[in-house]
Amino acid sequence: MTSRQYSPALMLTGFVLLLGAMFGIAYAVGSAAGPVAPGLHRSDDGGSGGDMGDMGGMNNHGMGVVSPAPAGGVPAAVGGAQ
């Protein structure tokens, strides 16, 4: 028996076609399945995240970005965390 030698270009083309077919199938299945949670739908606000409203008991402790510490000092909180 002899082994066939395929060119790298042919193998790459086959891989790209296979990848495209897998993406197409996954996209079709995802579209047919619909949203992942009840009430989840596409928003038309440009992706701004929407209004969170009053989250009752939620606070911003520890949510700020911490800047690098000065030499021998404690890092200063930036962005609302105190």
N, C-alpha and C positions, 0 to 999 in steps of 0.2 A: 504494500500500500504506500502511496505517496501522499505527502502532506501538501496541501495547497498553500501557497504564499500569497496573501492578499496585500495590496499596497496600503500604506498608512492612510492615504487620502480616501480610499474606499472604506476602510474601517472607521475613519472619523466621520464620514458622511453617513454611514450606517448608524453610528452612535448618536449623531445629531437627529436623525430621523426617528430613532427609537425614543430619544428624550422628548422630542416634540409630540410624538404620539402619546406618551405617558402623561405629559402636561395636559394635552387636549382631553384625555379620558378623565383625569383628575378634576379638571375644570368643569366638565359636563356633569360629573357625579356631584360635585359641590353645588353647582347651580340647581340641579334637580332636588337635592336634599333641602335647600332653603336655609334660613337662618339657624344659628346654633342654639338659640335660646328664644323662648316666647317673648314677643314684643321687640325683639332686636330687628332693626331695620336701618337702611342706609339713611344717613342724615344729609341734608342739603346746606349745612351751615359752613361748608368749606373746611371741615375738620378741626374746628376750634375747640372741640372737647365738650361744648355745651355748658349749660349752667348747672352746677352741682347743687345749688340751693343750700338750705340749712341741713347739714349732715348730723345734727343732734349729738353732741358729745365729742365730735371730732375736733382736734386742735392741731396746730402746726409744730408741736414740740418735736425737735429733732429733724424737721423737714428741710431746714435751710442748707445751703451749700457751705461747706467749711473751707476757709482759705488756708493756705499753708501757714504753718506756725513761724513767727519770727524767731530769730536765733535765741534759744533759751526761754521762749515764751509759750503761752497757750494760744491755740488757733482762735481767730476771731470768726464768729458766725456771720454769714452773709445771707441775705434774702429772707429775713423774717424770724429765723430761730434766734432765741436769746439765751 
